[in-house]
Amino acid sequence: MAFQLIRYGGDRNTAEEQRLNQMREGVYQSLFKYDAFYLDILKPSSIYRKKLNLQMILRMHRRVYRVTRDAGVFRTINVRVGAHLPVDHRLVALKMGELVDWFNTVEDRLGVLELTAQAHYRLV
């Protein structure tokens, strides 16, 4: 996708125009690259034809956070996020299992927005 510089009066030299266009093109290409990555994770063939399960969630987590050492695994220590204390690390797998079970029982009855909001509320 070529991105053309729009002139708003005044003259820019060709080198400056080329540099600005290259910068813009680089930004757009990197945005599209990440969009393609996330869309690939969410392909219907990889998720929506199957019931959600813990392995699927961990696999998505591993792909999204692939550069971190904790990618694709449940945490093994307790953490704090500001004043919020999330569930004890020993209960994470159990609570995630409960979330998956809940999700699989209601996904056909709720719209995407309500399903997402309730899942986030239950998770956090």
N, C-alpha and C positions, 0 to 999 in steps of 0.2 A: 504494500500500500504506500504509494508515494504521497507525501504531505507537502503541499506547496505553501510557501510563505505569502501572506497577504500583505500588500503594501498599503500603508496608511499615509502616504505622502513622504516627501524626503527621499533621498537616494541612499541606498546601501550599496557598498561595493559587492561584487560577485563573491568574493571569498567569504565575507561576513554572511551573506545570504546562504551560501552552501553550508557553512558551519552551523547556522541556526537550523536549517532544514535537516541536517544530519543528527543534531541533538534531538529534535522533535521526533524524527523517525526512530531513533534509538529508544526513546521513551515509549512510543506507541508499540514498537515490537516487543519490548519487555513486558508491557501490560498484556498484550495478546498472548505472549508465551505463558504467563501465569494463568490467564483465563483458560487457555487450552489445557493446562495441567490440571486445574480444578475440575473442569468439565469432564476430562478423561476419568477422574476419580469417580465422578457421579454418573457415568454412563449407565443407561437403563440396564444393559446386559450385565453389569457388574453388581448392581444393588437391587433395583426395583423388581426384578423377577424372582427374588429370593426373600425370605423373611429375614429381617435384621437379626444379627447375632453378634456376640462379643468378638469373635475372630474378625468379622467384617469391620467393626469399629476400630479394632487395634490395627488392622491392615491399612485403613484410611489414615489413622493417626501416624503410622510409620511413614506413609508416603508424604503427608503434609509436613511433618516435622523431621524429615529424614536426616537433617544435619545436626540434630541434637542427640545426645546419648540416651535420652529417655523416650525416644520415638518408638511407638508401638508396644509399650509396656505400661502396666498400671504402676503408679508411684509406690515406692517402698518406704517413704518417710512421710511424716506429717508436715503440712505446710500452712502458711498463713498468707492471706491476700488482704492487706490492709488490716481492718478490724475483723474481717471474716475468717472464721476457722472452718475450712471444708471438712468433710467426713474423715474420720480416722483412716489412715492408709490401709489398715487391715480389713476395712469394710468396703473399700472401693469396688472390688470385683463383685461382691454381693449386691451392692447398690446399683452398679451398672447392669447386672443381670436382671434386677427388678425393673429398671428403666426399659430394657429391651423387651421384657415380657409385656409391660404396660403398652409400649409402642406398638407391638405386634397385635395387640387386642383392639386398639382404637384407631389404627391408621386408616382403615377403610371408612370410618364414621366421621372423622374430623377433616376439616379443610387444612390445607398446607400451613396457613398462617396460625391457626389455632393449635395445630399439632406441634409446630415449631415453638410457639410460645410456651405451651404446657411442658414440652420436653425440656426446654431451657430452665423453666421454673423448678421442675423436679430435679434436674441435674445440679443446679447451683443451690 
